Amino acid sequence: MTCREFADFIADYVSHELPAPARDAFDRHLGLCPNCQRYLASYTETVKLGKAAFDDENAAVPATVPEELVRAILDARSRS
Ligand SMILES: [Zn+2]
């Protein structure tokens, strides 16, 4: 498990769609990697903000949300 893989599959991890062995690898990496801990925290926060924003179709995405996270959310939504 690398940080890159972690980032690629974080949407599935957060939505509990990862198979158990992959989830274990995520949990192990997360236990060792402060960068990914921070990334996961900001990702889940962004998902929350994103859901709140999408409840109101006219609401703007908060300016503090990193562009790449917005793209990840939109990508996750289009796949589900
Ligand atoms: Zn990492």
PDB file of the backbone (N, CA, C, O) and the ligand in Angstrom, with CONECT records:
HET     ZN  A 101       1
ATOM      1  N   MET A   1       0.856  -1.209   0.000  1.00  0.00           N
ATOM      2  CA  MET A   1       0.000   0.000   0.000  1.00  0.00           C
ATOM      3  C   MET A   1       0.878   1.242   0.000  1.00  0.00           C
ATOM      4  O   MET A   1       1.735   1.418   0.866  1.00  0.00           O
ATOM      5  N   THR A   2       0.653   2.081  -0.970  1.00  0.00           N
ATOM      6  CA  THR A   2       1.362   3.357  -1.029  1.00  0.00           C
ATOM      7  C   THR A   2       0.362   4.487  -0.806  1.00  0.00           C
ATOM      8  O   THR A   2      -0.851   4.279  -0.839  1.00  0.00           O
ATOM      9  N   CYS A   3       0.894   5.687  -0.578  1.00  0.00           N
ATOM     10  CA  CYS A   3       0.015   6.836  -0.397  1.00  0.00           C
ATOM     11  C   CYS A   3      -0.817   7.069  -1.658  1.00  0.00           C
ATOM     12  O   CYS A   3      -1.981   7.461  -1.586  1.00  0.00           O
ATOM     13  N   ARG A   4      -0.206   6.823  -2.796  1.00  0.00           N
ATOM     14  CA  ARG A   4      -0.891   6.996  -4.074  1.00  0.00           C
ATOM     15  C   ARG A   4      -2.102   6.041  -4.152  1.00  0.00           C
ATOM     16  O   ARG A   4      -3.197   6.443  -4.543  1.00  0.00           O
ATOM     17  N   GLU A   5      -1.879   4.780  -3.774  1.00  0.00           N
ATOM     18  CA  GLU A   5      -2.984   3.813  -3.793  1.00  0.00           C
ATOM     19  C   GLU A   5      -4.055   4.211  -2.787  1.00  0.00           C
ATOM     20  O   GLU A   5      -5.256   4.102  -3.038  1.00  0.00           O
ATOM     21  N   PHE A   6      -3.582   4.668  -1.659  1.00  0.00           N
ATOM     22  CA  PHE A   6      -4.515   5.109  -0.632  1.00  0.00           C
ATOM     23  C   PHE A   6      -5.421   6.200  -1.188  1.00  0.00           C
ATOM     24  O   PHE A   6      -6.640   6.154  -1.023  1.00  0.00           O
ATOM     25  N   ALA A   7      -4.816   7.180  -1.847  1.00  0.00           N
ATOM     26  CA  ALA A   7      -5.581   8.295  -2.404  1.00  0.00           C
ATOM     27  C   ALA A   7      -6.540   7.800  -3.492  1.00  0.00           C
ATOM     28  O   ALA A   7      -7.671   8.274  -3.601  1.00  0.00           O
ATOM     29  N   ASP A   8      -6.069   6.837  -4.295  1.00  0.00           N
ATOM     30  CA  ASP A   8      -6.906   6.349  -5.397  1.00  0.00           C
ATOM     31  C   ASP A   8      -8.167   5.652  -4.902  1.00  0.00           C
ATOM     32  O   ASP A   8      -9.217   5.727  -5.540  1.00  0.00           O
ATOM     33  N   PHE A   9      -8.059   4.976  -3.767  1.00  0.00           N
ATOM     34  CA  PHE A   9      -9.186   4.158  -3.308  1.00  0.00           C
ATOM     35  C   PHE A   9      -9.887   4.729  -2.086  1.00  0.00           C
ATOM     36  O   PHE A   9     -10.726   4.073  -1.469  1.00  0.00           O
ATOM     37  N   ILE A  10      -9.527   5.968  -1.746  1.00  0.00           N
ATOM     38  CA  ILE A  10     -10.074   6.524  -0.513  1.00  0.00           C
ATOM     39  C   ILE A  10     -11.601   6.640  -0.575  1.00  0.00           C
ATOM     40  O   ILE A  10     -12.276   6.496   0.444  1.00  0.00           O
ATOM     41  N   ALA A  11     -12.138   6.896  -1.754  1.00  0.00           N
ATOM     42  CA  ALA A  11     -13.600   7.027  -1.863  1.00  0.00           C
ATOM     43  C   ALA A  11     -14.281   5.708  -1.499  1.00  0.00           C
ATOM     44  O   ALA A  11     -15.298   5.687  -0.806  1.00  0.00           O
ATOM     45  N   ASP A  12     -13.696   4.607  -1.980  1.00  0.00           N
ATOM     46  CA  ASP A  12     -14.271   3.296  -1.677  1.00  0.00           C
ATOM     47  C   ASP A  12     -14.104   2.950  -0.199  1.00  0.00           C
ATOM     48  O   ASP A  12     -14.974   2.340   0.422  1.00  0.00           O
ATOM     49  N   TYR A  13     -12.947   3.363   0.347  1.00  0.00           N
ATOM     50  CA  TYR A  13     -12.701   3.118   1.762  1.00  0.00           C
ATOM     51  C   TYR A  13     -13.740   3.850   2.603  1.00  0.00           C
ATOM     52  O   TYR A  13     -14.337   3.268   3.509  1.00  0.00           O
ATOM     53  N   VAL A  14     -13.948   5.100   2.306  1.00  0.00           N
ATOM     54  CA  VAL A  14     -14.863   5.920   3.092  1.00  0.00           C
ATOM     55  C   VAL A  14     -16.303   5.424   2.945  1.00  0.00           C
ATOM     56  O   VAL A  14     -17.084   5.490   3.894  1.00  0.00           O
ATOM     57  N   SER A  15     -16.651   4.932   1.765  1.00  0.00           N
ATOM     58  CA  SER A  15     -18.023   4.471   1.553  1.00  0.00           C
ATOM     59  C   SER A  15     -18.189   2.988   1.879  1.00  0.00           C
ATOM     60  O   SER A  15     -19.232   2.400   1.594  1.00  0.00           O
ATOM     61  N   HIS A  16     -17.154   2.383   2.481  1.00  0.00           N
ATOM     62  CA  HIS A  16     -17.208   0.990   2.940  1.00  0.00           C
ATOM     63  C   HIS A  16     -17.452   0.012   1.799  1.00  0.00           C
ATOM     64  O   HIS A  16     -18.137  -0.996   1.973  1.00  0.00           O
ATOM     65  N   GLU A  17     -16.889   0.311   0.632  1.00  0.00           N
ATOM     66  CA  GLU A  17     -17.059  -0.576  -0.511  1.00  0.00           C
ATOM     67  C   GLU A  17     -15.830  -1.435  -0.771  1.00  0.00           C
ATOM     68  O   GLU A  17     -15.822  -2.240  -1.702  1.00  0.00           O
ATOM     69  N   LEU A  18     -14.799  -1.272   0.037  1.00  0.00           N
ATOM     70  CA  LEU A  18     -13.604  -2.081  -0.163  1.00  0.00           C
ATOM     71  C   LEU A  18     -13.802  -3.474   0.398  1.00  0.00           C
ATOM     72  O   LEU A  18     -14.398  -3.638   1.463  1.00  0.00           O
ATOM     73  N   PRO A  19     -13.302  -4.492  -0.319  1.00  0.00           N
ATOM     74  CA  PRO A  19     -13.292  -5.838   0.265  1.00  0.00           C
ATOM     75  C   PRO A  19     -12.392  -5.862   1.507  1.00  0.00           C
ATOM     76  O   PRO A  19     -11.454  -5.074   1.626  1.00  0.00           O
ATOM     77  N   ALA A  20     -12.696  -6.779   2.420  1.00  0.00           N
ATOM     78  CA  ALA A  20     -12.008  -6.808   3.718  1.00  0.00           C
ATOM     79  C   ALA A  20     -10.475  -6.799   3.628  1.00  0.00           C
ATOM     80  O   ALA A  20      -9.837  -6.051   4.368  1.00  0.00           O
ATOM     81  N   PRO A  21      -9.864  -7.603   2.748  1.00  0.00           N
ATOM     82  CA  PRO A  21      -8.382  -7.591   2.711  1.00  0.00           C
ATOM     83  C   PRO A  21      -7.827  -6.222   2.324  1.00  0.00           C
ATOM     84  O   PRO A  21      -6.813  -5.787   2.868  1.00  0.00           O
ATOM     85  N   ALA A  22      -8.480  -5.550   1.397  1.00  0.00           N
ATOM     86  CA  ALA A  22      -8.025  -4.216   0.998  1.00  0.00           C
ATOM     87  C   ALA A  22      -8.224  -3.244   2.142  1.00  0.00           C
ATOM     88  O   ALA A  22      -7.404  -2.355   2.373  1.00  0.00           O
ATOM     89  N   ARG A  23      -9.305  -3.424   2.843  1.00  0.00           N
ATOM     90  CA  ARG A  23      -9.594  -2.555   3.984  1.00  0.00           C
ATOM     91  C   ARG A  23      -8.526  -2.719   5.069  1.00  0.00           C
ATOM     92  O   ARG A  23      -8.097  -1.746   5.690  1.00  0.00           O
ATOM     93  N   ASP A  24      -8.114  -3.948   5.281  1.00  0.00           N
ATOM     94  CA  ASP A  24      -7.055  -4.198   6.265  1.00  0.00           C
ATOM     95  C   ASP A  24      -5.768  -3.488   5.861  1.00  0.00           C
ATOM     96  O   ASP A  24      -5.086  -2.896   6.698  1.00  0.00           O
ATOM     97  N   ALA A  25      -5.443  -3.553   4.572  1.00  0.00           N
ATOM     98  CA  ALA A  25      -4.234  -2.880   4.085  1.00  0.00           C
ATOM     99  C   ALA A  25      -4.351  -1.370   4.280  1.00  0.00           C
ATOM    100  O   ALA A  25      -3.383  -0.703   4.646  1.00  0.00           O
ATOM    101  N   PHE A  26      -5.531  -0.849   4.033  1.00  0.00           N
ATOM    102  CA  PHE A  26      -5.770   0.573   4.272  1.00  0.00           C
ATOM    103  C   PHE A  26      -5.545   0.923   5.730  1.00  0.00           C
ATOM    104  O   PHE A  26      -4.851   1.885   6.060  1.00  0.00           O
ATOM    105  N   ASP A  27      -6.153   0.114   6.601  1.00  0.00           N
ATOM    106  CA  ASP A  27      -6.046   0.398   8.035  1.00  0.00           C
ATOM    107  C   ASP A  27      -4.595   0.340   8.499  1.00  0.00           C
ATOM    108  O   ASP A  27      -4.162   1.150   9.318  1.00  0.00           O
ATOM    109  N   ARG A  28      -3.847  -0.631   7.965  1.00  0.00           N
ATOM    110  CA  ARG A  28      -2.432  -0.745   8.338  1.00  0.00           C
ATOM    111  C   ARG A  28      -1.666   0.487   7.883  1.00  0.00           C
ATOM    112  O   ARG A  28      -0.897   1.073   8.645  1.00  0.00           O
ATOM    113  N   HIS A  29      -1.887   0.873   6.628  1.00  0.00           N
ATOM    114  CA  HIS A  29      -1.182   2.048   6.104  1.00  0.00           C
ATOM    115  C   HIS A  29      -1.561   3.294   6.907  1.00  0.00           C
ATOM    116  O   HIS A  29      -0.713   4.118   7.250  1.00  0.00           O
ATOM    117  N   LEU A  30      -2.830   3.403   7.188  1.00  0.00           N
ATOM    118  CA  LEU A  30      -3.324   4.573   7.912  1.00  0.00           C
ATOM    119  C   LEU A  30      -2.690   4.669   9.296  1.00  0.00           C
ATOM    120  O   LEU A  30      -2.425   5.764   9.792  1.00  0.00           O
ATOM    121  N   GLY A  31      -2.449   3.515   9.914  1.00  0.00           N
ATOM    122  CA  GLY A  31      -1.847   3.500  11.239  1.00  0.00           C
ATOM    123  C   GLY A  31      -0.413   3.996  11.232  1.00  0.00           C
ATOM    124  O   GLY A  31       0.111   4.437  12.255  1.00  0.00           O
ATOM    125  N   LEU A  32       0.222   3.919  10.055  1.00  0.00           N
ATOM    126  CA  LEU A  32       1.644   4.245   9.951  1.00  0.00           C
ATOM    127  C   LEU A  32       1.913   5.588   9.290  1.00  0.00           C
ATOM    128  O   LEU A  32       3.027   6.104   9.365  1.00  0.00           O
ATOM    129  N   CYS A  33       0.915   6.149   8.652  1.00  0.00           N
ATOM    130  CA  CYS A  33       1.178   7.271   7.752  1.00  0.00           C
ATOM    131  C   CYS A  33       0.402   8.528   8.160  1.00  0.00           C
ATOM    132  O   CYS A  33      -0.794   8.637   7.892  1.00  0.00           O
ATOM    133  N   PRO A  34       1.077   9.459   8.799  1.00  0.00           N
ATOM    134  CA  PRO A  34       0.411  10.708   9.219  1.00  0.00           C
ATOM    135  C   PRO A  34      -0.153  11.485   8.025  1.00  0.00           C
ATOM    136  O   PRO A  34      -1.192  12.136   8.142  1.00  0.00           O
ATOM    137  N   ASN A  35       0.527  11.416   6.888  1.00  0.00           N
ATOM    138  CA  ASN A  35       0.034  12.134   5.707  1.00  0.00           C
ATOM    139  C   ASN A  35      -1.346  11.640   5.311  1.00  0.00           C
ATOM    140  O   ASN A  35      -2.247  12.433   5.038  1.00  0.00           O
ATOM    141  N   CYS A  36      -1.506  10.319   5.283  1.00  0.00           N
ATOM    142  CA  CYS A  36      -2.788   9.767   4.865  1.00  0.00           C
ATOM    143  C   CYS A  36      -3.846   9.955   5.952  1.00  0.00           C
ATOM    144  O   CYS A  36      -5.034  10.063   5.648  1.00  0.00           O
ATOM    145  N   GLN A  37      -3.424   9.994   7.209  1.00  0.00           N
ATOM    146  CA  GLN A  37      -4.379  10.310   8.274  1.00  0.00           C
ATOM    147  C   GLN A  37      -4.959  11.698   8.048  1.00  0.00           C
ATOM    148  O   GLN A  37      -6.164  11.915   8.180  1.00  0.00           O
ATOM    149  N   ARG A  38      -4.083  12.632   7.706  1.00  0.00           N
ATOM    150  CA  ARG A  38      -4.554  13.992   7.437  1.00  0.00           C
ATOM    151  C   ARG A  38      -5.419  14.025   6.186  1.00  0.00           C
ATOM    152  O   ARG A  38      -6.444  14.706   6.139  1.00  0.00           O
ATOM    153  N   TYR A  39      -4.990  13.280   5.174  1.00  0.00           N
ATOM    154  CA  TYR A  39      -5.738  13.261   3.922  1.00  0.00           C
ATOM    155  C   TYR A  39      -7.136  12.693   4.150  1.00  0.00           C
ATOM    156  O   TYR A  39      -8.126  13.235   3.659  1.00  0.00           O
ATOM    157  N   LEU A  40      -7.204  11.588   4.904  1.00  0.00           N
ATOM    158  CA  LEU A  40      -8.500  10.976   5.186  1.00  0.00           C
ATOM    159  C   LEU A  40      -9.396  11.945   5.956  1.00  0.00           C
ATOM    160  O   LEU A  40     -10.587  12.062   5.669  1.00  0.00           O
ATOM    161  N   ALA A  41      -8.815  12.636   6.934  1.00  0.00           N
ATOM    162  CA  ALA A  41      -9.605  13.577   7.733  1.00  0.00           C
ATOM    163  C   ALA A  41     -10.161  14.697   6.856  1.00  0.00           C
ATOM    164  O   ALA A  41     -11.331  15.060   6.974  1.00  0.00           O
ATOM    165  N   SER A  42      -9.328  15.237   5.987  1.00  0.00           N
ATOM    166  CA  SER A  42      -9.815  16.333   5.142  1.00  0.00           C
ATOM    167  C   SER A  42     -10.778  15.800   4.090  1.00  0.00           C
ATOM    168  O   SER A  42     -11.708  16.498   3.685  1.00  0.00           O
ATOM    169  N   TYR A  43     -10.558  14.558   3.646  1.00  0.00           N
ATOM    170  CA  TYR A  43     -11.464  13.976   2.659  1.00  0.00           C
ATOM    171  C   TYR A  43     -12.863  13.778   3.251  1.00  0.00           C
ATOM    172  O   TYR A  43     -13.863  14.166   2.645  1.00  0.00           O
ATOM    173  N   THR A  44     -12.921  13.171   4.439  1.00  0.00           N
ATOM    174  CA  THR A  44     -14.234  12.918   5.032  1.00  0.00           C
ATOM    175  C   THR A  44     -14.940  14.225   5.350  1.00  0.00           C
ATOM    176  O   THR A  44     -16.160  14.329   5.223  1.00  0.00           O
ATOM    177  N   GLU A  45     -14.170  15.219   5.762  1.00  0.00           N
ATOM    178  CA  GLU A  45     -14.760  16.530   6.028  1.00  0.00           C
ATOM    179  C   GLU A  45     -15.316  17.127   4.737  1.00  0.00           C
ATOM    180  O   GLU A  45     -16.390  17.728   4.728  1.00  0.00           O
ATOM    181  N   THR A  46     -14.570  16.950   3.655  1.00  0.00           N
ATOM    182  CA  THR A  46     -15.003  17.480   2.367  1.00  0.00           C
ATOM    183  C   THR A  46     -16.247  16.762   1.872  1.00  0.00           C
ATOM    184  O   THR A  46     -17.144  17.387   1.307  1.00  0.00           O
ATOM    185  N   VAL A  47     -16.306  15.454   2.082  1.00  0.00           N
ATOM    186  CA  VAL A  47     -17.492  14.702   1.677  1.00  0.00           C
ATOM    187  C   VAL A  47     -18.718  15.224   2.420  1.00  0.00           C
ATOM    188  O   VAL A  47     -19.797  15.375   1.847  1.00  0.00           O
ATOM    189  N   LYS A  48     -18.523  15.496   3.715  1.00  0.00           N
ATOM    190  CA  LYS A  48     -19.626  16.036   4.506  1.00  0.00           C
ATOM    191  C   LYS A  48     -20.071  17.389   3.944  1.00  0.00           C
ATOM    192  O   LYS A  48     -21.260  17.637   3.748  1.00  0.00           O
ATOM    193  N   LEU A  49     -19.090  18.253   3.691  1.00  0.00           N
ATOM    194  CA  LEU A  49     -19.395  19.566   3.131  1.00  0.00           C
ATOM    195  C   LEU A  49     -20.030  19.417   1.760  1.00  0.00           C
ATOM    196  O   LEU A  49     -20.951  20.152   1.403  1.00  0.00           O
ATOM    197  N   GLY A  50     -19.522  18.452   0.997  1.00  0.00           N
ATOM    198  CA  GLY A  50     -20.055  18.233  -0.343  1.00  0.00           C
ATOM    199  C   GLY A  50     -21.502  17.792  -0.298  1.00  0.00           C
ATOM    200  O   GLY A  50     -22.327  18.271  -1.076  1.00  0.00           O
ATOM    201  N   LYS A  51     -21.818  16.871   0.619  1.00  0.00           N
ATOM    202  CA  LYS A  51     -23.199  16.418   0.742  1.00  0.00           C
ATOM    203  C   LYS A  51     -24.100  17.577   1.139  1.00  0.00           C
ATOM    204  O   LYS A  51     -25.199  17.734   0.607  1.00  0.00           O
ATOM    205  N   ALA A  52     -23.624  18.387   2.078  1.00  0.00           N
ATOM    206  CA  ALA A  52     -24.416  19.541   2.503  1.00  0.00           C
ATOM    207  C   ALA A  52     -24.635  20.487   1.328  1.00  0.00           C
ATOM    208  O   ALA A  52     -25.722  21.032   1.139  1.00  0.00           O
ATOM    209  N   ALA A  53     -23.570  20.670   0.540  1.00  0.00           N
ATOM    210  CA  ALA A  53     -23.676  21.567  -0.603  1.00  0.00           C
ATOM    211  C   ALA A  53     -24.664  21.025  -1.630  1.00  0.00           C
ATOM    212  O   ALA A  53     -25.449  21.785  -2.197  1.00  0.00           O
ATOM    213  N   PHE A  54     -24.629  19.711  -1.871  1.00  0.00           N
ATOM    214  CA  PHE A  54     -25.492  19.143  -2.897  1.00  0.00           C
ATOM    215  C   PHE A  54     -26.948  19.056  -2.443  1.00  0.00           C
ATOM    216  O   PHE A  54     -27.845  18.874  -3.266  1.00  0.00           O
ATOM    217  N   ASP A  55     -27.183  19.185  -1.145  1.00  0.00           N
ATOM    218  CA  ASP A  55     -28.567  19.255  -0.685  1.00  0.00           C
ATOM    219  C   ASP A  55     -29.244  20.503  -1.242  1.00  0.00           C
ATOM    220  O   ASP A  55     -30.448  20.522  -1.498  1.00  0.00           O
ATOM    221  N   ASP A  56     -28.450  21.522  -1.417  1.00  0.00           N
ATOM    222  CA  ASP A  56     -28.954  22.763  -1.998  1.00  0.00           C
ATOM    223  C   ASP A  56     -28.212  22.961  -3.315  1.00  0.00           C
ATOM    224  O   ASP A  56     -27.032  23.312  -3.322  1.00  0.00           O
ATOM    225  N   GLU A  57     -28.892  22.739  -4.407  1.00  0.00           N
ATOM    226  CA  GLU A  57     -28.220  22.727  -5.701  1.00  0.00           C
ATOM    227  C   GLU A  57     -27.578  24.055  -6.043  1.00  0.00           C
ATOM    228  O   GLU A  57     -26.669  24.110  -6.871  1.00  0.00           O
ATOM    229  N   ASN A  58     -28.037  25.124  -5.415  1.00  0.00           N
ATOM    230  CA  ASN A  58     -27.489  26.437  -5.716  1.00  0.00           C
ATOM    231  C   ASN A  58     -26.322  26.807  -4.801  1.00  0.00           C
ATOM    232  O   ASN A  58     -25.666  27.830  -4.998  1.00  0.00           O
ATOM    233  N   ALA A  59     -26.075  25.967  -3.807  1.00  0.00           N
ATOM    234  CA  ALA A  59     -25.009  26.294  -2.866  1.00  0.00           C
ATOM    235  C   ALA A  59     -23.648  26.157  -3.544  1.00  0.00           C
ATOM    236  O   ALA A  59     -23.404  25.204  -4.284  1.00  0.00           O
ATOM    237  N   ALA A  60     -22.786  27.099  -3.288  1.00  0.00           N
ATOM    238  CA  ALA A  60     -21.442  27.036  -3.834  1.00  0.00           C
ATOM    239  C   ALA A  60     -20.591  26.092  -2.983  1.00  0.00           C
ATOM    240  O   ALA A  60     -20.798  25.967  -1.776  1.00  0.00           O
ATOM    241  N   VAL A  61     -19.640  25.436  -3.628  1.00  0.00           N
ATOM    242  CA  VAL A  61     -18.673  24.641  -2.880  1.00  0.00           C
ATOM    243  C   VAL A  61     -17.801  25.605  -2.083  1.00  0.00           C
ATOM    244  O   VAL A  61     -17.339  26.612  -2.620  1.00  0.00           O
ATOM    245  N   PRO A  62     -17.573  25.304  -0.802  1.00  0.00           N
ATOM    246  CA  PRO A  62     -16.745  26.214   0.004  1.00  0.00           C
ATOM    247  C   PRO A  62     -15.377  26.442  -0.634  1.00  0.00           C
ATOM    248  O   PRO A  62     -14.763  25.511  -1.155  1.00  0.00           O
ATOM    249  N   ALA A  63     -14.920  27.652  -0.589  1.00  0.00           N
ATOM    250  CA  ALA A  63     -13.686  28.016  -1.268  1.00  0.00           C
ATOM    251  C   ALA A  63     -12.476  27.279  -0.715  1.00  0.00           C
ATOM    252  O   ALA A  63     -11.439  27.192  -1.373  1.00  0.00           O
ATOM    253  N   THR A  64     -12.614  26.744   0.507  1.00  0.00           N
ATOM    254  CA  THR A  64     -11.469  26.085   1.126  1.00  0.00           C
ATOM    255  C   THR A  64     -11.319  24.634   0.679  1.00  0.00           C
ATOM    256  O   THR A  64     -10.318  23.995   1.004  1.00  0.00           O
ATOM    257  N   VAL A  65     -12.286  24.106  -0.054  1.00  0.00           N
ATOM    258  CA  VAL A  65     -12.198  22.710  -0.481  1.00  0.00           C
ATOM    259  C   VAL A  65     -11.197  22.584  -1.631  1.00  0.00           C
ATOM    260  O   VAL A  65     -11.336  23.243  -2.661  1.00  0.00           O
ATOM    261  N   PRO A  66     -10.191  21.733  -1.445  1.00  0.00           N
ATOM    262  CA  PRO A  66      -9.206  21.564  -2.527  1.00  0.00           C
ATOM    263  C   PRO A  66      -9.875  20.992  -3.777  1.00  0.00           C
ATOM    264  O   PRO A  66     -10.744  20.122  -3.703  1.00  0.00           O
ATOM    265  N   GLU A  67      -9.448  21.500  -4.905  1.00  0.00           N
ATOM    266  CA  GLU A  67     -10.016  21.094  -6.193  1.00  0.00           C
ATOM    267  C   GLU A  67      -9.967  19.587  -6.403  1.00  0.00           C
ATOM    268  O   GLU A  67     -10.920  18.993  -6.908  1.00  0.00           O
ATOM    269  N   GLU A  68      -8.850  18.969  -6.013  1.00  0.00           N
ATOM    270  CA  GLU A  68      -8.714  17.537  -6.273  1.00  0.00           C
ATOM    271  C   GLU A  68      -9.740  16.733  -5.471  1.00  0.00           C
ATOM    272  O   GLU A  68     -10.193  15.680  -5.918  1.00  0.00           O
ATOM    273  N   LEU A  69     -10.101  17.226  -4.297  1.00  0.00           N
ATOM    274  CA  LEU A  69     -11.098  16.520  -3.503  1.00  0.00           C
ATOM    275  C   LEU A  69     -12.474  16.683  -4.116  1.00  0.00           C
ATOM    276  O   LEU A  69     -13.278  15.751  -4.098  1.00  0.00           O
ATOM    277  N   VAL A  70     -12.749  17.836  -4.650  1.00  0.00           N
ATOM    278  CA  VAL A  70     -14.025  18.039  -5.330  1.00  0.00           C
ATOM    279  C   VAL A  70     -14.135  17.077  -6.503  1.00  0.00           C
ATOM    280  O   VAL A  70     -15.176  16.457  -6.722  1.00  0.00           O
ATOM    281  N   ARG A  71     -13.050  16.964  -7.249  1.00  0.00           N
ATOM    282  CA  ARG A  71     -13.066  16.042  -8.387  1.00  0.00           C
ATOM    283  C   ARG A  71     -13.274  14.607  -7.923  1.00  0.00           C
ATOM    284  O   ARG A  71     -14.012  13.847  -8.550  1.00  0.00           O
ATOM    285  N   ALA A  72     -12.618  14.237  -6.818  1.00  0.00           N
ATOM    286  CA  ALA A  72     -12.755  12.875  -6.302  1.00  0.00           C
ATOM    287  C   ALA A  72     -14.198  12.600  -5.899  1.00  0.00           C
ATOM    288  O   ALA A  72     -14.719  11.509  -6.134  1.00  0.00           O
ATOM    289  N   ILE A  73     -14.829  13.575  -5.302  1.00  0.00           N
ATOM    290  CA  ILE A  73     -16.220  13.399  -4.892  1.00  0.00           C
ATOM    291  C   ILE A  73     -17.119  13.257  -6.112  1.00  0.00           C
ATOM    292  O   ILE A  73     -17.979  12.378  -6.160  1.00  0.00           O
ATOM    293  N   LEU A  74     -16.919  14.116  -7.086  1.00  0.00           N
ATOM    294  CA  LEU A  74     -17.743  14.047  -8.293  1.00  0.00           C
ATOM    295  C   LEU A  74     -17.536  12.715  -8.992  1.00  0.00           C
ATOM    296  O   LEU A  74     -18.481  12.128  -9.518  1.00  0.00           O
ATOM    297  N   ASP A  75     -16.300  12.243  -8.996  1.00  0.00           N
ATOM    298  CA  ASP A  75     -15.982  10.955  -9.617  1.00  0.00           C
ATOM    299  C   ASP A  75     -16.689   9.833  -8.865  1.00  0.00           C
ATOM    300  O   ASP A  75     -17.268   8.938  -9.480  1.00  0.00           O
ATOM    301  N   ALA A  76     -16.641   9.880  -7.545  1.00  0.00           N
ATOM    302  CA  ALA A  76     -17.284   8.840  -6.734  1.00  0.00           C
ATOM    303  C   ALA A  76     -18.795   8.851  -6.966  1.00  0.00           C
ATOM    304  O   ALA A  76     -19.425   7.796  -7.045  1.00  0.00           O
ATOM    305  N   ARG A  77     -19.360  10.032  -7.073  1.00  0.00           N
ATOM    306  CA  ARG A  77     -20.795  10.137  -7.289  1.00  0.00           C
ATOM    307  C   ARG A  77     -21.192   9.591  -8.658  1.00  0.00           C
ATOM    308  O   ARG A  77     -22.236   8.954  -8.793  1.00  0.00           O
ATOM    309  N   SER A  78     -20.375   9.834  -9.659  1.00  0.00           N
ATOM    310  CA  SER A  78     -20.728   9.381 -11.004  1.00  0.00           C
ATOM    311  C   SER A  78     -20.595   7.869 -11.121  1.00  0.00           C
ATOM    312  O   SER A  78     -21.204   7.260 -12.000  1.00  0.00           O
ATOM    313  N   ARG A  79     -19.792   7.249 -10.230  1.00  0.00           N
ATOM    314  CA  ARG A  79     -19.610   5.800 -10.292  1.00  0.00           C
ATOM    315  C   ARG A  79     -20.691   5.060  -9.505  1.00  0.00           C
ATOM    316  O   ARG A  79     -20.868   3.856  -9.689  1.00  0.00           O
ATOM    317  N   SER A  80     -21.403   5.751  -8.648  1.00  0.00           N
ATOM    318  CA  SER A  80     -22.369   5.060  -7.814  1.00  0.00           C
ATOM    319  C   SER A  80     -23.783   5.235  -8.334  1.00  0.00           C
ATOM    320  O   SER A  80     -24.728   4.713  -7.743  1.00  0.00           O
TER     321      SER A  80
HETATM  322 ZN    ZN A 101       0.255   7.349   3.195  1.00  0.00          ZN2+
END
